[in-house]
Amino acid sequence: MPIPELPASFHLSITGLRVKPGLMNRLRFQYHAVRSFMQAQKAPGVLHVAARRIYGVEHTVTAWKDRDAMLAFVRSGAHLEAMKAFHRIAEGSTFGYATDRIPDWPEVHTLWKERGV
């Protein structure tokens, strides 16, 4: 998804997950990841959605008009189902903060290691 014109301040969420060993865990993760990604792309208040694997960590970066829009997404639909399955298939963390820019991928991974783990 191309980065649109962004407001002066928005809520950024960074997730990093390591899928637990095993083919079934990888398949379950992919199932939930694809559905959650598609939900995020259509969610009210979303400004940017991107995902990438960095050093074996599955990262997502989402930008939202505000924290409330992000929380509404997190607590609904495919993402809610993914959160319920999370502890069986992956390990990791998510954090968010107010900002005025989207970090590049190397910075995403560094921020996640510093703040998310």
C-alpha positions as CSV (number, residue, x, y, z in Angstrom):
1,M,0.0,0.0,0.0
2,P,1.6,3.3,-1.0
3,I,2.1,5.8,1.8
4,P,-0.5,8.5,1.5
5,E,-0.3,12.1,2.5
6,L,-0.1,11.7,6.3
7,P,-1.5,14.0,9.0
8,A,0.9,16.0,11.2
9,S,0.4,13.4,13.9
10,F,-1.0,9.8,13.9
11,H,-0.8,6.6,15.8
12,L,1.8,4.0,14.6
13,S,1.7,0.4,15.6
14,I,4.6,-2.0,15.2
15,T,4.3,-5.7,15.6
16,G,7.0,-8.4,15.6
17,L,6.1,-12.1,15.8
18,R,8.2,-15.3,15.6
19,V,6.2,-18.2,14.4
20,K,6.7,-21.3,16.6
21,P,8.3,-24.3,14.9
22,G,6.2,-26.6,12.8
23,L,4.5,-26.6,9.5
24,M,1.0,-26.4,11.0
25,N,2.0,-23.3,13.0
26,R,3.4,-21.6,9.8
27,L,0.1,-22.4,8.0
28,R,-2.1,-21.2,10.8
29,F,0.0,-18.0,11.0
30,Q,-0.3,-17.4,7.3
31,Y,-4.1,-17.9,7.5
32,H,-4.5,-15.4,10.3
33,A,-1.9,-12.9,8.9
34,V,-3.5,-12.7,5.4
35,R,-7.0,-12.2,6.8
36,S,-5.9,-9.6,9.4
37,F,-3.9,-7.8,6.7
38,M,-6.9,-7.6,4.4
39,Q,-9.1,-6.4,7.3
40,A,-6.5,-3.7,8.2
41,Q,-6.4,-2.4,4.6
42,K,-10.1,-1.7,4.8
43,A,-10.4,-0.6,8.4
44,P,-11.9,2.8,9.2
45,G,-9.1,5.3,10.1
46,V,-6.2,3.3,8.6
47,L,-3.6,5.4,6.8
48,H,-0.9,2.8,6.0
49,V,-0.5,-1.0,6.2
50,A,2.7,-2.9,5.5
51,A,4.3,-6.2,6.4
52,R,7.8,-7.8,6.0
53,R,9.9,-10.6,7.4
54,I,13.2,-9.3,8.9
55,Y,15.6,-11.8,10.4
56,G,12.9,-14.3,10.9
57,V,10.5,-11.8,12.6
58,E,7.2,-11.2,10.9
59,H,6.7,-7.5,11.2
60,T,3.6,-5.3,10.5
61,V,3.5,-1.6,10.5
62,T,0.2,0.2,10.6
63,A,-0.6,3.9,10.8
64,W,-3.9,5.1,12.1
65,K,-5.6,8.5,12.3
66,D,-5.7,7.9,16.1
67,R,-5.4,5.3,18.8
68,D,-9.1,4.7,19.0
69,A,-9.3,3.7,15.3
70,M,-6.4,1.2,15.9
71,L,-8.2,-0.2,19.0
72,A,-11.4,-0.7,17.1
73,F,-9.6,-2.7,14.4
74,V,-7.7,-4.8,17.0
75,R,-10.8,-5.7,18.8
76,S,-12.8,-6.9,15.8
77,G,-13.1,-9.4,13.0
78,A,-10.1,-11.5,11.7
79,H,-7.7,-9.6,13.9
80,L,-9.5,-10.6,17.0
81,E,-9.5,-14.2,15.9
82,A,-5.8,-14.0,15.2
83,M,-5.2,-12.6,18.7
84,K,-7.0,-15.6,20.3
85,A,-4.8,-18.0,18.3
86,F,-1.6,-16.1,18.8
87,H,-0.2,-17.9,21.9
88,R,-0.5,-21.3,20.2
89,I,1.3,-20.3,17.0
90,A,3.7,-17.5,17.7
91,E,5.6,-15.4,20.2
92,G,6.2,-11.6,20.0
93,S,4.9,-8.2,20.9
94,T,3.2,-5.1,19.6
95,F,3.7,-1.5,20.7
96,G,2.4,1.8,19.4
97,Y,3.1,5.5,19.7
98,A,2.1,8.9,18.4
99,T,4.4,10.1,15.6
100,D,4.6,12.2,12.5
101,R,6.4,9.7,10.2
102,I,6.6,6.0,9.3
103,P,10.0,4.5,10.0
104,D,11.9,2.5,7.3
105,W,12.2,-1.3,7.7
106,P,15.6,-1.4,9.4
107,E,14.3,1.2,11.9
108,V,11.1,-0.8,12.4
109,H,13.1,-3.9,13.5
110,T,15.4,-1.8,15.7
111,L,12.5,-0.1,17.4
112,W,10.7,-3.4,17.9
113,K,13.8,-4.9,19.6
114,E,14.2,-1.8,21.8
115,R,10.5,-1.2,22.8
116,G,8.5,-4.3,21.8
117,V,10.4,-7.2,23.2
